[in-house]
Amino acid sequence: MKTPISKLNDINIFILHLIHRINRPMTYVELNEIVEVTEHVKYIDFAEAFPQMIENGYLDPVGKNLEDDEMYFVTKKGIQYGEDIKSEFREAILRESTVAALRFIRFSKDKGLTCDCEIHRNEEDKTYDVTFVIRNYDRETLRTTINVESEFQARQMARNCYANPDVILSGMTSLLSGDINYIWGTQEPKKKDETP
């Protein structure tokens, strides 16, 4: 096991940060699996902290999944609490654990991701606008439009998005965050050489 996190405040920050970054409701079992993957929090500590976080108003039940399991998401109070005391916590652990959690989510069977795609032909220049919308359960997490030269290319993109919304989402997040190792590692992206 990696450096253990045992203080209640640290466990709270850790769990709240993961749910907030993953940005979708999760069941107790799902969250426990993700925490175990990160290897920082022991199950017994997680099991003790979880009900207290609900009692303190940091997590709220937000509905049930198809298996009738209760799902939980971070409240505004939980986000504020995490931000207020996050400075006391090691940022490297949060970053590394987020990568591990997102990698786990990517390969989990029930991602909750769905994709909608629209293709629009521009009559003036005969190009195609492809608009992608990816939702994580009921929450819209990505909306983007790209212009391409051919209908074949547009339809190829649409097929890929429908088949792999998790790959599209993780790839876009990686590109926009500037962290090319967002899914596959924890190394910081190289900075450009600013010398002339």
Secondary structure, 3 states (H helix, E strand, C coil): CCCCCCCHHHHHHHHHHHHHHHCCCEEHHHHHHHHHHHCCCCHHHHHHHHHHHHHCCCEEEEEECCCCCEEEEECHHHHHHHHHHHHHCCHHHHHHHHHHHHHHHHHCCCCCEEEEEEEEECCCCCCEEEEEEEEECCEEEEEEEEEECCHHHHHHHHHHHHHCHHHHHHHHHHHHHCCCCCCCCCCCCCCCCCCC
